[in-house]
Amino acid sequence: MFDRRGFSLEHCREMLAESEPSNLQRLRDEVIGMNIFNSVFVDCTASADVASLYQEFLENNISVVAANKVAASSDYATYAALKSTARRKGVKFLFETNVGAGLPIIRTMNDLINSGDKILKIEAVLSGTLNFIFNKLSADVPFSETVRLAKQEGYSEPDPRVDLSGKDVIRKLVILSREAGYRIEQEEVEKNLFIPDEYFTGSLDDFWKNLPALDADFEARRRELEREGKRWRFVAKYEDGKASVSLCEVERTHPFYSLEGSNNIILLTTERYNEYPMLIQGYGAGAGVTAAGVFADIMSIANV
C-alpha cells in the first residue's frame, strides 16, 4: 500500500487485503515519487530484487534499513558503493539485524573503529540453528532428530541444508569482516563442512531419508567429546586476512562452551581489547528481537 499521509493501524490489515498487486517498478516509483523528507525504506525480505533498489533510493536521499542480508554480503563493489553513496548523500544505510538479530554487534564495531581502535580478530557463533542442533544432541537425541527438531521449532530454514551448509554463517562473517574494515568476498571464506557433500545434492526427501545414516558416527564422536569435557560449536573466524567457518571442539574454559539454546556470541580482539577480548552474547534469532533491532535502526535515523 502507498499513501503519503500514512495508514491507520486499526484498519491496515483490511486495507492491505483490498489493495492492488504491486511490483518492483511500482515500488521504486512510489517511494521515490513521494519525496518525503527524512524517509526510511525498510526491507524485511530476503529478495535480491528488492535489494537492487537500495542504490537508487540512497541516491534520492532515502535512508535504507535492511534485515535483508543480500546487499551487504554481495560482491564487495556493491557493498562499498552503497556505503559510499549513503555518506555522500548524508543518509543512512543500516543493517544491524543482518548479524545477531537485535544484538548490537555492527554498531559496536563501528563505534570501536570510529574512535580509533582496530579490530584484529573476529571469532563468533552466528547460527542459532546450528547452536540449537549441537546443544540438543545427546545419547537420547540423535543427530538426525536434532535437525528435525530445529525445523519443527522454527529455527532452521524450510530446507535445513541451507543452515547445515554454513552459507548463512559465511554471509554473516563476510558482513562483519567488511564492517571491521577488510575487503573480502564470500568465495574467499574457507568452508569446512561436517556433513558429506552428497547430502547437499538430490531432493529434500532424499536428504531426510539418508540423514539417520550419520547418527552412529555423530554419537561415537559426541561420547568422545563428553569424556574430554568438550562441546561442538560452529565457529566463524577472521584473522590476518583469512576467513573460515568450521565445526570446532571447545573446552569448558572457552567462552563459547556454555552458549545455550539458539544464542549467538561474538569475540572481538582489538588493539584496545587485546588481552581480554570484547564479548557480545544473547538471542541471535527470533522475530521479536529482530523486529526490535530493525526498529532501533529506524529510530537512530529519526533522531538524527
C-alpha positions as CSV (number, residue, x, y, z in Angstrom):
1,M,0.0,0.0,0.0
2,F,1.2,3.5,-0.7
3,D,-0.2,6.7,0.9
4,R,1.9,9.8,1.7
5,R,-0.3,10.6,4.7
6,G,0.3,7.2,6.3
7,F,-2.1,4.4,7.4
8,S,-4.5,3.8,10.3
9,L,-3.1,0.8,12.2
10,E,-6.7,0.0,13.2
11,H,-7.7,-0.9,9.6
12,C,-4.4,-1.5,7.8
13,R,-4.9,-5.3,7.5
14,E,-8.2,-4.9,5.8
15,M,-6.8,-2.2,3.6
16,L,-3.9,-4.4,2.6
17,A,-6.2,-7.3,1.7
18,E,-8.1,-4.9,-0.6
19,S,-5.1,-3.2,-2.2
20,E,-3.8,-3.6,-5.7
21,P,-0.9,-6.0,-6.5
22,S,2.5,-4.3,-6.6
23,N,5.7,-4.9,-8.5
24,L,9.3,-3.8,-8.3
25,Q,8.9,-0.9,-10.7
26,R,5.8,0.5,-8.9
27,L,7.6,0.1,-5.5
28,R,10.5,2.2,-6.8
29,D,8.3,4.8,-8.5
30,E,6.0,5.3,-5.5
31,V,8.8,5.5,-2.9
32,I,10.9,8.0,-4.9
33,G,7.8,9.9,-6.1
34,M,6.5,10.6,-2.6
35,N,9.7,12.7,-2.0
36,I,9.2,12.6,1.8
37,F,11.8,14.4,3.9
38,N,13.9,12.1,6.2
39,S,12.2,9.0,4.9
40,V,13.4,5.4,5.5
41,F,13.0,2.4,3.3
42,V,12.8,-0.8,5.4
43,D,13.5,-4.1,3.8
44,C,12.4,-7.2,5.7
45,T,12.5,-9.5,2.7
46,A,15.3,-11.9,1.6
47,S,14.9,-10.7,-2.0
48,A,17.9,-9.8,-4.2
49,D,15.4,-7.8,-6.5
50,V,14.3,-5.6,-3.6
51,A,18.0,-5.1,-2.5
52,S,18.8,-3.9,-6.1
53,L,16.7,-0.8,-5.3
54,Y,18.9,0.4,-2.5
55,Q,21.4,2.3,-4.6
56,E,18.7,4.4,-6.3
57,F,16.9,5.0,-3.0
58,L,20.1,6.3,-1.4
59,E,20.8,8.5,-4.5
60,N,17.4,10.0,-3.9
61,N,18.2,10.8,-0.2
62,I,16.2,7.9,1.2
63,S,17.8,6.0,4.1
64,V,17.8,2.2,4.0
65,V,17.3,-0.2,6.9
66,A,17.8,-3.8,5.8
67,A,17.1,-7.0,7.7
68,N,17.8,-8.5,4.2
69,K,21.5,-9.7,4.1
70,V,21.8,-9.8,0.3
71,A,23.3,-6.3,-0.3
72,A,25.8,-6.2,2.5
73,S,27.1,-9.7,1.7
74,S,27.0,-9.5,-2.1
75,D,30.1,-8.5,-4.2
76,Y,32.4,-6.0,-2.4
77,A,32.0,-3.4,-5.1
78,T,28.2,-3.2,-4.5
79,Y,28.6,-3.1,-0.7
80,A,31.2,-0.3,-1.0
81,A,29.1,1.7,-3.4
82,L,26.1,1.6,-1.1
83,K,28.2,2.7,1.9
84,S,29.9,5.5,-0.2
85,T,26.6,6.8,-1.6
86,A,25.0,6.9,1.9
87,R,27.9,9.0,3.2
88,R,27.9,11.3,0.1
89,K,24.2,11.9,0.3
90,G,24.1,12.3,4.1
91,V,21.7,9.5,4.6
92,K,22.0,6.1,6.4
93,F,22.5,2.5,5.1
94,L,21.9,0.4,8.3
95,F,21.7,-3.4,8.6
96,E,22.3,-4.2,12.3
97,T,20.0,-7.2,12.2
98,N,22.0,-8.9,9.3
99,V,24.1,-10.5,12.1
100,G,22.9,-11.5,15.6
101,A,19.3,-10.3,15.2
102,G,18.9,-7.5,17.8
103,L,22.4,-7.8,19.3
104,P,24.4,-4.5,19.0
105,I,27.3,-6.1,17.1
106,I,27.7,-4.0,14.0
107,R,27.0,-0.7,15.9
108,T,29.6,-1.7,18.5
109,M,32.2,-2.5,15.8
110,N,31.5,0.9,14.1
111,D,31.9,2.7,17.4
112,L,35.3,1.0,18.0
113,I,36.6,1.9,14.6
114,N,35.3,5.4,14.6
115,S,37.0,6.0,18.0
116,G,40.4,4.9,16.6
117,D,40.5,1.3,17.5
118,K,41.4,-1.5,15.1
119,I,39.7,-4.9,15.0
120,L,42.4,-7.6,14.7
121,K,40.3,-10.8,15.1
122,I,36.7,-11.9,14.9
123,E,35.5,-15.2,16.5
124,A,31.8,-15.9,16.6
125,V,29.0,-18.5,16.8
126,L,26.5,-16.9,14.4
127,S,24.0,-19.7,13.6
128,G,21.2,-20.1,16.1
129,T,20.1,-23.2,14.2
130,L,23.4,-25.0,14.4
131,N,23.9,-24.0,18.0
132,F,20.4,-25.4,18.8
133,I,21.3,-28.7,17.0
134,F,24.6,-29.2,18.8
135,N,23.1,-28.3,22.2
136,K,20.2,-30.8,21.7
137,L,22.5,-33.6,20.6
138,S,22.7,-36.3,23.3
139,A,22.6,-40.0,23.9
140,D,18.8,-39.9,23.7
141,V,18.5,-37.4,20.8
142,P,20.5,-38.5,17.7
143,F,21.8,-36.0,15.1
144,S,19.0,-36.6,12.6
145,E,16.4,-35.9,15.3
146,T,18.0,-32.7,16.3
147,V,17.8,-31.5,12.7
148,R,14.1,-32.4,12.6
149,L,13.5,-30.6,15.9
150,A,15.3,-27.5,14.6
151,K,12.9,-27.4,11.6
152,Q,9.8,-28.2,13.8
153,E,10.6,-25.4,16.2
154,G,11.2,-22.8,13.5
155,Y,14.9,-22.4,14.0
156,S,16.0,-23.8,10.6
157,E,15.1,-22.9,7.0
158,P,12.4,-25.0,5.4
159,D,15.3,-26.8,3.8
160,P,17.8,-27.4,6.7
161,R,20.6,-27.9,4.2
162,V,20.8,-24.1,3.9
163,D,21.8,-24.0,7.6
164,L,23.9,-27.1,7.5
165,S,25.9,-25.9,4.5
166,G,27.2,-22.9,6.5
167,K,26.0,-20.5,3.8
168,D,24.2,-18.2,6.2
169,V,27.2,-18.1,8.6
170,I,29.6,-17.3,5.7
171,R,27.4,-14.3,4.7
172,K,27.4,-13.0,8.2
173,L,31.1,-13.4,8.6
174,V,31.7,-11.5,5.3
175,I,29.5,-8.7,6.6
176,L,31.3,-8.5,9.9
177,S,34.8,-8.6,8.3
178,R,33.8,-5.8,5.9
179,E,32.5,-3.7,8.8
180,A,35.8,-4.3,10.5
181,G,37.5,-2.7,7.6
182,Y,38.6,-5.6,5.5
183,R,37.9,-6.3,1.8
184,I,36.6,-9.9,1.4
185,E,34.3,-11.9,-0.8
186,Q,32.1,-14.9,0.1
187,E,34.2,-17.1,-2.2
188,E,37.3,-16.4,-0.1
189,V,35.9,-17.9,3.1
190,E,37.3,-21.4,3.8
191,K,34.4,-23.8,4.3
192,N,34.9,-26.9,6.5
193,L,31.6,-28.8,6.5
194,F,30.7,-31.6,8.9
195,I,28.3,-33.4,6.6
196,P,29.4,-35.2,3.4
197,D,28.9,-33.3,0.1
198,E,26.5,-35.8,-1.3
199,Y,23.9,-34.7,1.3
200,F,23.6,-31.3,-0.3
201,T,22.6,-32.8,-3.7
202,G,19.4,-34.5,-4.7
203,S,15.9,-33.9,-3.3
204,L,14.9,-32.8,0.2
205,D,13.1,-36.2,0.6
206,D,16.4,-38.0,-0.1
207,F,18.1,-35.8,2.5
208,W,15.7,-36.8,5.2
209,K,15.8,-40.4,4.2
210,N,19.6,-40.6,4.3
211,L,20.2,-38.4,7.3
212,P,19.9,-41.2,10.0
213,A,22.9,-42.9,8.4
214,L,25.0,-40.2,10.1
215,D,23.7,-40.8,13.6
216,A,26.0,-43.6,14.7
217,D,29.2,-41.6,13.7
218,F,28.0,-38.4,15.4
219,E,27.1,-40.3,18.6
220,A,30.5,-42.0,18.8
221,R,32.2,-38.6,18.4
222,R,29.8,-37.0,20.8
223,R,30.6,-39.6,23.5
224,E,34.3,-39.0,23.0
225,L,33.8,-35.2,23.4
226,E,31.8,-35.8,26.5
227,R,34.6,-37.8,28.1
228,E,37.1,-35.0,27.2
229,G,34.8,-32.3,28.7
230,K,34.3,-30.6,25.3
231,R,31.4,-29.4,23.1
232,W,30.9,-28.7,19.4
233,R,30.4,-25.1,18.2
234,F,30.2,-24.0,14.5
235,V,32.7,-21.1,14.6
236,A,33.2,-18.3,12.1
237,K,36.6,-16.7,12.3
238,Y,38.5,-13.8,10.6
239,E,42.2,-13.1,11.4
240,D,45.3,-12.0,9.4
241,G,43.3,-11.8,6.2
242,K,41.9,-15.3,6.4
243,A,38.3,-16.2,7.0
244,S,36.9,-19.6,7.8
245,V,33.8,-21.4,9.1
246,S,34.2,-24.8,10.8
247,L,32.9,-27.2,13.5
248,C,35.2,-26.7,16.4
249,E,35.7,-28.5,19.7
250,V,35.7,-26.1,22.6
251,E,36.8,-26.8,26.2
252,R,35.0,-25.8,29.4
253,T,37.2,-22.7,29.8
254,H,36.3,-21.3,26.4
255,P,33.6,-18.5,26.3
256,F,31.7,-20.5,23.6
257,Y,31.3,-23.6,25.8
258,S,28.3,-22.5,27.8
259,L,26.4,-20.9,25.0
260,E,22.7,-22.1,25.3
261,G,19.8,-22.7,23.0
262,S,20.0,-20.7,19.8
263,N,22.0,-17.8,21.2
264,N,24.8,-16.1,19.3
265,I,28.2,-15.0,20.7
266,I,31.0,-12.9,19.2
267,L,34.5,-12.2,20.5
268,L,36.3,-9.1,19.2
269,T,40.0,-8.9,19.7
270,T,41.2,-5.3,19.0
271,E,44.2,-3.1,19.7
272,R,42.4,-1.9,22.9
273,Y,40.7,-5.1,23.8
274,N,43.6,-7.4,23.2
275,E,44.5,-9.5,26.3
276,Y,40.8,-9.6,27.2
277,P,38.6,-9.5,24.0
278,M,35.2,-7.9,24.0
279,L,32.3,-10.3,24.2
280,I,28.7,-9.8,22.9
281,Q,26.2,-12.5,23.6
282,G,22.4,-13.1,23.6
283,Y,19.5,-14.1,21.5
284,G,20.7,-14.4,17.9
285,A,17.4,-15.3,16.3
286,G,13.7,-14.7,16.7
287,A,11.0,-12.4,15.3
288,G,10.8,-10.2,18.5
289,V,14.5,-9.4,18.9
290,T,14.9,-8.9,15.2
291,A,12.0,-6.5,14.9
292,A,13.4,-4.6,17.9
293,G,16.8,-4.3,16.1
294,V,15.1,-3.1,12.9
295,F,13.1,-0.5,14.9
296,A,16.3,0.6,16.7
297,D,17.9,1.3,13.3
298,I,14.8,3.3,12.2
299,M,14.8,5.3,15.4
300,S,18.5,6.1,15.1
301,I,17.7,7.8,11.8
302,A,14.6,9.5,13.1
303,N,16.7,11.0,15.9
304,V,19.5,12.4,13.7
